[in-house]
């Protein structure tokens, strides 16, 4: 499975702005769990994808402090994290579960933050 045009449109509707800074233009589709160099397309799934600004997308891969912050906010997943790890929306100051059907549902912060 690849990120299809239909998926991109649904992601655009679900994620109309960057969860980090609120930018609403030039957003990029980000894999919360990295596919790696040509890695598995099985990770092209709604609960693994978010739209973020280009700055955040780049910095999550290049800057250790930004990557740490991204993991704490669910924007980036380690290999051990489940896709049910919530995502924090800084603009709305709310936590969401990204659902496999391409929608999201408000939830509570992860247990390690409580």
Secondary structure as UniProt FT lines:
FT   HELIX           5..14
FT   TURN            19..21
FT   STRAND          27..31
FT   TURN            37..38
FT   HELIX           41..43
FT   HELIX           46..48
FT   STRAND          49..53
FT   HELIX           54..62
FT   HELIX           64..72
FT   TURN            73..74
FT   TURN            79..80
FT   TURN            83..84
FT   STRAND          87..89
FT   TURN            90..93
FT   STRAND          94..98
FT   TURN            100..101
FT   STRAND          104..107
FT   HELIX           111..113
//
